[in-house]
Structure formats: structure tokens, C-alpha cells
């Protein structure tokens, strides 16, 4: 029985659920955005931003782990300087560490061609966020 107790205690702490938040904000030149969020390959939510919704937040609960892979997939339409619009694919991926009770911001860079998450948690040093040069979305994932 003494060997069972340590195993039971270890099992109780392995994979305990933890939660974190992802925030998305509409840039002034964005017309609209649809971004599907995947954590460890599972679809956990979708951001729909446009004139009627400027900001959104998604709370994600996952089993505790050293790291979690994320992917941001979808499309964003932005207004060009000449007044026209252009639609770009949202396709970014990376790894999150120490996610418990963190806040992440969904960021677009490179003229809306690079997408990633950034730790914006107040009162704590930023947790490591890895970004991957390869894209994280399957072809046509945004249209499913």
C-alpha cells in the first residue's frame, strides 16, 4: 500500500487543468478578422472582430504541461492606403510555456503577414513564447 500512495499523489497532480486568456484587438486599419485558435491541435475558440466588435477575449483550459503548441488560423481584411482592401491569411504557430493564469495578446506584424501570441500578464515576468517559422494551419482550415 505504501507504493500505491506516491503513485496516487503523482497522478493527482499530473495534468491538473490550468487556464489562461488570449486577447485580440482590432487594429484601426482592420475591416474584419476571423481567427480560429488551436491549442495542442484542438480548436478552442474563434475571434470574430469587425466594426461591431473591437476587442475579444478567449479563456482556454488545458491539462497542465511543460508546454502547449498553438496555431492561429483564418483571415484578416485590412484597408490599404488607397482606400481599397486586401485580405490576408492568418497563419501563425508557436509554443507556450507556464500558461497557468497568463494573459496573451494575439499580435499581427509585418503588414499583417506574421501572427503570434505575446505574454502580456501583469505583475509577472513574461513566460517564454516560441514562434515557429513554419506555418501552423492546414490548407483551407479557415473555411471549414
RODO-2510 file (C-alpha; in nm, 4 decimals, decimal comma):
residues 144
     n   res          X          Y          Z
     1     x     0,0000     0,0000     0,0000
     2     x     0,2897     0,2366     0,0616
     3     x     0,3894     0,2158    -0,3089
     4     x     0,0340     0,2996    -0,4178
     5     x     0,0129     0,6245    -0,2209
     6     x     0,3019     0,8040    -0,4015
     7     x     0,1570     0,6950    -0,7374
     8     x    -0,1855     0,8257    -0,6403
     9     x    -0,0386     1,1574    -0,5318
    10     x     0,1635     1,1870    -0,8541
    11     x    -0,1445     1,1056    -1,0641
    12     x    -0,3468     1,3684    -0,8789
    13     x    -0,1015     1,6420    -0,9810
    14     x    -0,0252     1,5262    -1,3356
    15     x    -0,2284     1,7130    -1,5915
    16     x    -0,4321     1,9220    -1,3458
    17     x    -0,6326     2,1724    -1,5519
    18     x    -0,4940     2,5256    -1,5843
    19     x    -0,6494     2,8254    -1,7551
    20     x    -0,5178     3,1226    -1,9470
    21     x    -0,6638     3,4005    -2,1600
    22     x    -0,5989     3,5127    -2,5157
    23     x    -0,6952     3,8681    -2,6105
    24     x    -0,7445     4,0034    -2,9614
    25     x    -0,7890     4,3684    -3,0581
    26     x    -0,8970     4,5140    -3,3900
    27     x    -0,6292     4,7313    -3,5473
    28     x    -0,7542     5,0690    -3,6787
    29     x    -0,6938     4,9581    -4,0399
    30     x    -0,8676     4,6201    -3,9973
    31     x    -1,2023     4,5880    -4,1703
    32     x    -1,2745     4,2440    -4,0238
    33     x    -1,0981     3,9387    -3,8871
    34     x    -1,1836     3,5748    -3,8271
    35     x    -0,9145     3,3835    -3,6380
    36     x    -0,9526     3,0247    -3,5226
    37     x    -0,7380     2,9370    -3,2203
    38     x    -0,5936     2,5882    -3,1778
    39     x    -0,4133     2,4594    -2,8687
    40     x    -0,2364     2,1232    -2,8950
    41     x    -0,4250     2,0600    -3,2196
    42     x    -0,7725     2,1190    -3,0710
    43     x    -0,9931     2,4093    -3,1819
    44     x    -1,0563     2,6088    -2,8613
    45     x    -1,2306     2,9178    -2,9962
    46     x    -1,2719     3,1741    -3,2717
    47     x    -1,2262     3,5503    -3,2750
    48     x    -1,4687     3,7487    -3,4958
    49     x    -1,3637     4,1148    -3,4977
    50     x    -1,5128     4,3961    -3,7031
    51     x    -1,6801     4,7348    -3,6617
    52     x    -1,9342     4,5826    -3,4219
    53     x    -1,6704     4,4122    -3,2027
    54     x    -1,3334     4,5782    -3,1441
    55     x    -1,1926     4,3507    -2,8721
    56     x    -1,2446     3,9897    -2,7670
    57     x    -1,1099     3,7511    -2,5048
    58     x    -1,0963     3,3736    -2,5028
    59     x    -1,0412     3,1701    -2,1858
    60     x    -0,8661     2,8395    -2,2511
    61     x    -0,8427     2,5493    -2,0057
    62     x    -0,5858     2,2772    -2,0734
    63     x    -0,4165     1,9992    -1,8768
    64     x    -0,1025     2,1202    -1,7031
    65     x     0,2078     2,0526    -1,9148
    66     x     0,5558     2,1946    -1,9690
    67     x     0,4427     2,3499    -2,2968
    68     x     0,1464     2,3788    -2,5320
    69     x     0,1516     2,4291    -2,9089
    70     x    -0,0725     2,6970    -3,0534
    71     x    -0,1890     2,7863    -3,4027
    72     x    -0,3736     3,0968    -3,5224
    73     x    -0,5633     3,0348    -3,8471
    74     x    -0,8072     3,2371    -4,0526
    75     x    -0,8218     3,5624    -4,2442
    76     x    -0,7989     3,9357    -4,1873
    77     x    -0,9146     4,2102    -4,4233
    78     x    -0,7322     4,5423    -4,3930
    79     x    -0,7820     4,8808    -4,5546
    80     x    -0,4995     4,9883    -4,7859
    81     x    -0,3673     5,3443    -4,8065
    82     x    -0,5508     5,3940    -5,1384
    83     x    -0,8825     5,3094    -4,9689
    84     x    -0,9117     4,9609    -5,1154
    85     x    -0,8948     4,6435    -4,9109
    86     x    -0,6749     4,3362    -4,9075
    87     x    -0,7417     4,0053    -4,7364
    88     x    -0,4534     3,8178    -4,5826
    89     x    -0,4303     3,4656    -4,4434
    90     x    -0,3838     3,4383    -4,0658
    91     x    -0,1379     3,1532    -4,0210
    92     x     0,0924     3,1541    -3,7202
    93     x     0,2160     2,8922    -3,4756
    94     x     0,4335     2,8535    -3,1719
    95     x     0,4741     2,7139    -2,8233
    96     x     0,3539     2,8496    -2,4893
    97     x     0,5182     2,7670    -2,1551
    98     x     0,3994     2,8206    -1,7967
    99     x     0,0475     2,9103    -1,9143
   100     x    -0,1392     2,8994    -1,5806
   101     x    -0,3248     3,2272    -1,5211
   102     x    -0,1427     3,4038    -1,8050
   103     x    -0,2752     3,6630    -2,0484
   104     x    -0,1624     3,6544    -2,4104
   105     x    -0,2200     3,9079    -2,6842
   106     x    -0,2752     3,7962    -3,0436
   107     x    -0,0353     4,0102    -3,2483
   108     x    -0,0100     4,0857    -3,6198
   109     x     0,3157     4,2179    -3,7629
   110     x     0,4873     4,2540    -4,0985
   111     x     0,1920     4,4270    -4,2700
   112     x    -0,0434     4,1556    -4,1422
   113     x     0,1687     3,8652    -4,2683
   114     x     0,3096     3,7425    -3,9337
   115     x     0,0842     3,6292    -3,6472
   116     x     0,1837     3,5182    -3,2980
   117     x     0,0959     3,5320    -2,9280
   118     x     0,2770     3,7577    -2,6786
   119     x     0,2628     3,7259    -2,2972
   120     x     0,1083     4,0427    -2,1516
   121     x     0,0469     3,9120    -1,7978
   122     x     0,0646     4,1958    -1,5453
   123     x     0,2711     4,1533    -1,2295
   124     x     0,4728     3,8543    -1,3539
   125     x     0,7784     3,8250    -1,5763
   126     x     0,6792     3,7181    -1,9292
   127     x     0,6710     3,3440    -1,9884
   128     x     0,8637     3,2072    -2,2862
   129     x     0,6622     3,2087    -2,6088
   130     x     0,8171     3,0311    -2,9037
   131     x     0,7240     3,1193    -3,2584
   132     x     0,7771     2,8831    -3,5474
   133     x     0,8890     2,9847    -3,8953
   134     x     0,6720     2,7138    -4,0475
   135     x     0,3020     2,7791    -4,0551
   136     x     0,0617     2,6023    -3,8209
   137     x    -0,2538     2,5828    -4,0281
   138     x    -0,3655     2,3146    -4,2681
   139     x    -0,4790     2,4301    -4,6136
   140     x    -0,8344     2,5662    -4,6070
   141     x    -0,8691     2,5287    -4,2281
   142     x    -1,0358     2,8707    -4,2088
   143     x    -1,3126     2,7678    -4,4481
   144     x    -1,4190     2,4596    -4,2528
***
